[in-house]
């Protein structure tokens, strides 16, 4: 069964009750699919949900869900691979933000499908992408 890595744009809807993406992810989770969150996306997500007027509700909902996910820390090899990836893409005339490079190397390292709407990931070799928000 495939495992999935959540980019921030697929993570944020999880704190919104009745959001279609939330329902889809939780349904797949109940069926035994694995979902993980890279630490850069987790940091962006936590920052974002705390900026909103319903920050307290967002935190409460997140506290109910957070134990359902795996979390992948970064190490020196990930930092090295992210730098190599960014340099390789730059030679092709493409830019990739540091957080996106770190997220991509986690997906590649653990053989996960990255759930994202971000087109910046498309030129990355061997990276499997899906967009569940379309």
N, C-alpha and C positions, 0 to 999 in steps of 0.2 A: 504494500500500500504506500502511495506517495506521501511524502512529508512536504510541508509548506512553510515558507518563511514570510512573515508579514512585514511589508514596508509600511511606513507611517500612514499612508493614505488608505491602507486596508486595515490598519489597527484602530484608527480614530473612531470609525463607526461602531465599534464594539460597545461603547458606553452609551449608545443611543438605543433605548428600548424600542423594539419593533422595526429597527432598521433592517432592510432585506439582507444586507451583507452580514450583519450580526447573526441573523437567523440561519443563513447558509453556512457560516463557519461553525456555529454551535451544532448544527445538524450533522455536519461532516465529522466534527469532534466526537459526537455520540456514536457515530458509525465506526470509530476507531482510527480516523485519520490523525496524523501528528501535525501540530502547529507550533512554530517557534518564533521567537522575536529576537532580532539582533539588538545588542545594547545601544547602538546609535539611534535606531528607530524608537526604542523604548524611551530614550531621553527626549527625543523630539516630541513624542506622543504625550509624555507626562507634562512637559512644558506647555504644550498646546491645550490640553484639556483643563489645565489650571488657569488659563487666561480667560476662559469663557464665563459668562454670568452664572452658569449652572455648575461651577467648579466643584462644589461640595457633593452634588449628585453624581458628577462624573467620577470623582474619587471613590465614592461609596460603591458605584457599579464596578469600577475597575478592581476594587478590593475583593469583590465576589468572584471575579473571573481570572485574576492573575495566576492562580495556582494551576490553571488548565494548560499553561504554555511552558515550553522549554525555553531556556535562555542560553544563548551562546556568547560567552565572553570572548574578548579579543586578546591575542597574544602577539609576540614579536613576529611570528611567521605571517599572521594576518596583515600586520602593518607593512611588512616587506612585500607581500603579494599585492596589496592595495597600491603601493607605490609603483610596482612593476606594471600593473594594469593601467594606472593613470598615464604613465610614461608611454606605454604602447599605444593607447588611444590618442594621446597627444600627437604622436608621430603621424597618425592618420588624420589629424586636423580636428579631433573631437576633444571636448572637455568633459571631465567627469568629476563631480564634487567629491571631496574626501569622504563624507558620510556615505555617499552612494557607493564608492569604491569599497569601503569597509563592509557594507551590507552585501554587495555582490560577492566578495571573497568568502563570506560566511556561507552564502547559498551554495557556492561552488565547492567549498571544503566539505560540507556535510551532505552534498547531493540533494539539495532541497529545491523545490519550485518556488520562485519568488513571486508573491502576489503583489502587484503594483500597477499603478496607472502611469508611472514615470517612463517616458520614452527614452530617457538618457541611458537606460540599461540595455536597450535593443542591440547595440553593436558589440556587446561583450560576448566573446566566443564561449560556447558550451553552457551559457546561462539559460536555464529554462524559466520562462516567464508566463504568467497568466494574469488576466485582469478580470476580477470577479465583480467589478463595479460597472461594467458596460452592459 
